[in-house]
Amino acid sequence: MIDDWQCLETAQGGDEKAWRDLFDRHYPSLVKMISCITGSIEAGHDLAQESFVRLLHARITHRSGTFKSFLSTIAYRLALKERSRHNSHPPSDSALIADNSPSPLELAIRDETDRIIFQVIQSLSAEHREILTLRFIGGQSYEEIASITEVPIGTVKSRMFYAVKISREMLKERGVFK
């Protein structure tokens, strides 16, 4: 199997199979990441597709980072724009937790534990939610997160620490952890 950078180069040259391989490998995790940042599964699908369109047309001059980080940066920035377009937050975080009726996103996340984890992530501040999402859903390293979010690595680590601490406490309250 060729690496993602080579696959992109081949796809940009018109190879549909290479394009499909890239899409199949990265689309699901992009949808999850964007959905957690925006609070909308529909936005997750739309913006993940838009990320691939932008990737196809990108002029890449260097390959200093990972392909996944490059693609995640495109998706992250699109997600931030979408979120700011919709009042910079999904519907009231407390409303997501208090309302037991499933939202469209919750219907897409069928497993009850995943739904609870999603609710907990959505209840975090935007900065904590983004860091946690990039790390655990996007699979990014701390260095990659610092580069994507354009904040110092110390800030990334601090936000991660508090995001995990708050999430752990909330998950214990909901019976997911003991």
C-alpha positions in Angstrom: 0.0 0.0 0.0 1.4 3.4 -0.9 1.5 6.1 1.7 -1.2 8.8 1.9 1.0 11.6 0.4 1.8 9.4 -2.7 -1.9 8.4 -2.9 -2.9 12.1 -2.9 -0.4 12.8 -5.7 -1.8 10.0 -7.7 -5.4 11.1 -7.0 -4.6 14.7 -8.1 -3.3 13.2 -11.3 -6.8 11.7 -12.0 -6.6 8.2 -10.4 -10.1 7.6 -9.0 -9.0 4.5 -7.1 -6.4 6.4 -5.2 -8.9 9.1 -4.4 -11.4 6.5 -3.2 -8.7 4.8 -1.0 -7.9 8.2 0.6 -11.6 9.0 1.1 -12.4 5.6 2.6 -9.4 5.8 5.0 -10.1 9.2 6.4 -13.7 10.2 5.8 -15.2 8.5 8.8 -12.9 10.0 11.4 -13.2 13.4 9.8 -17.0 13.2 10.1 -16.7 12.3 13.8 -14.2 15.1 14.5 -16.2 17.8 12.7 -19.5 16.6 14.2 -18.1 16.9 17.7 -16.8 20.4 17.0 -19.9 21.7 15.3 -22.5 19.6 17.2 -24.1 18.5 13.9 -23.8 15.2 12.0 -25.0 16.9 8.9 -22.3 19.5 9.1 -19.8 16.7 9.8 -20.7 15.0 6.5 -20.8 18.2 4.5 -17.6 19.6 5.8 -15.7 16.3 5.5 -16.6 16.2 1.9 -15.6 19.9 1.5 -12.3 19.0 3.2 -11.6 16.4 0.5 -12.5 18.9 -2.3 -10.1 21.4 -0.9 -7.5 18.6 -0.5 -7.8 17.7 -4.1 -7.1 21.2 -5.2 -4.4 21.9 -2.6 -1.0 22.9 -3.9 1.3 21.1 -1.4 4.8 22.5 -1.4 6.1 20.5 1.5 5.4 17.3 3.5 6.8 18.2 6.8 3.9 16.9 8.8 1.7 13.9 8.5 -1.0 13.6 5.9 -3.6 13.1 8.5 -2.6 16.3 10.3 -2.7 18.2 7.0 -6.2 17.0 6.2 -7.4 17.5 9.8 -6.2 21.1 9.7 -8.4 21.7 6.7 -11.4 20.1 8.4 -10.8 21.8 11.7 -10.7 25.2 10.1 -13.9 24.5 8.2 -15.6 23.3 11.4 -14.6 26.4 13.3 -16.1 28.6 10.5 -19.3 26.6 10.6 -19.5 26.7 14.3 -19.0 30.5 14.4 -21.6 30.9 11.7 -24.1 29.3 14.1 -23.4 31.4 17.2 -20.1 29.7 18.0 -21.8 26.9 19.9 -24.2 24.1 19.2 -27.5 24.4 21.0 -27.1 25.2 24.7 -24.7 22.6 26.2 -27.0 22.1 29.2 -30.0 21.6 27.0 -28.2 18.7 25.2 -27.6 17.0 28.5 -31.0 17.8 30.1 -33.1 16.9 27.0 -33.4 13.1 26.8 -35.0 13.2 23.3 -32.5 12.1 20.7 -31.1 14.7 18.3 -30.2 13.7 14.7 -26.6 13.3 15.8 -27.6 11.1 18.8 -29.6 8.9 16.4 -26.5 8.5 14.3 -24.6 7.5 17.4 -26.6 4.4 18.3 -24.6 3.0 21.2 -25.7 4.5 24.5 -22.2 4.9 25.9 -21.1 6.7 22.8 -24.1 9.0 23.1 -23.3 9.8 26.7 -19.6 10.4 25.9 -20.8 12.7 23.0 -23.0 14.7 25.4 -20.2 15.1 27.9 -17.8 16.3 25.1 -20.5 18.8 23.9 -20.9 20.2 27.5 -17.2 21.2 27.6 -16.0 24.7 26.7 -15.1 25.1 23.0 -11.4 25.1 23.7 -11.5 21.9 25.7 -13.9 20.2 23.3 -11.7 20.9 20.3 -8.5 19.7 22.0 -10.2 16.5 23.2 -11.8 15.9 19.8 -8.6 16.3 17.9 -6.7 14.0 20.3 -9.2 11.2 20.8 -11.4 11.3 17.7 -8.9 12.8 15.3 -6.0 10.8 16.6 -3.6 13.8 16.6 -0.5 14.1 18.7 0.0 17.1 21.0 2.4 18.6 18.6 -0.1 18.2 15.7 -2.9 19.7 17.8 -0.7 22.7 18.7 0.0 23.2 15.0 -3.6 22.8 13.9 -5.1 25.1 16.6 -2.1 27.5 16.5 -1.7 27.5 20.3 1.5 26.6 22.3 2.0 23.0 23.2 1.8 23.8 26.9 -1.6 25.2 26.4 -2.7 22.1 24.5 -1.5 19.9 27.4 -3.2 22.1 30.0 -6.5 22.1 28.1 -6.2 18.3 27.6 -5.6 17.8 31.3 -8.6 19.8 32.3 -10.8 18.4 29.6 -10.1 14.8 30.6 -10.5 15.6 34.3 -13.9 17.3 33.8 -15.0 14.6 31.4 -14.0 11.8 33.8 -16.0 13.4 36.6 -19.1 13.8 34.4 -18.8 10.3 33.1 -18.6 9.0 36.6 -21.8 10.9 37.5 -23.5 9.2 34.6 -22.3 5.7 35.5 -19.9 5.2 32.6 -16.9 5.0 34.9 -16.7 3.9 38.5 
